[in-house]
Amino acid sequence: MQTDAEVKSPFFLAIAGNIGVGKTTLTKLISEKFGWDCYFEKVINNPYLDDFYADMKRWSFNLQVFFLSKRFMDQRIISESTRPSVQDRSIYEDAEIFAYILHKQGNMSDRDYENYRDLFYTMMSYLRKPDLIVYLRASTWTLISRIRKRGREFEKNINVEYLHELNEAYEHWIKMIKDDFNVLVVDSDKMDFERHPEQLDDVYVKIQRFLDSGKVE
């Protein structure tokens, strides 16, 4: 008879990356490829995004708490699920990338940032970590091009400086977590896997090898 410690949890993959890098598309394609449940970021029906991009300083705390709460809900479901899952952006990025940059730029006050971090760390104690994080890397100009191409009205005010700082924060975060998380880095600058899904064949192979061996190549 297996003990609780011997029962392996269903596989949990998180897709990480900046705005416009292709996380949602990759989440969908991986879900279809492997037959896993997928959990998407709450963007289209987000009640704060329009206000946030019009006035970041006023709405940054509200937006980040919204994302944090929704991501926590999804990750609790994933943690308790009996099926493998893939998640569009991890909860860690909310705190370590977006809230961090908003505070650094002066768009979130010290008081709100400290409150937010306390809430984040409390939530972490209730969640299991992803087995693997796939980090989609792209240059700032690639991100700008893709954001403009998809033409979301609320994203029209995103500026290059904001995306560049987010990119720098992502690169720093990925370096910092490699001792605690399994991370597969995918350079997506020259990839268009929405039009050319065959470009992901190598990524699928690496994910399958990780499933078989537990090691990132």
Buried (B, 14 or more C-beta within 10 A) or exposed (E): EEEEEEEEEBBBBBBBBBBBBBBBBBBBBBBEBBEBBBBBBBBEEBEBBEBBBEEBEEBBBBBBBBBBBBBBEBBBEBBEBEEBBBBBBBBBBBBBBBBBBBBEBEBBBEEBBEBBBEBBEEBBEEBEBBBBBBBBBBBBEBBBEBBEEEEBEBBEEBEEEBBBBBBEBBEEBBEEBEEEBBBBBBEBEEBEBBEEBEBBEEBBEBBEBBBEEEEBE
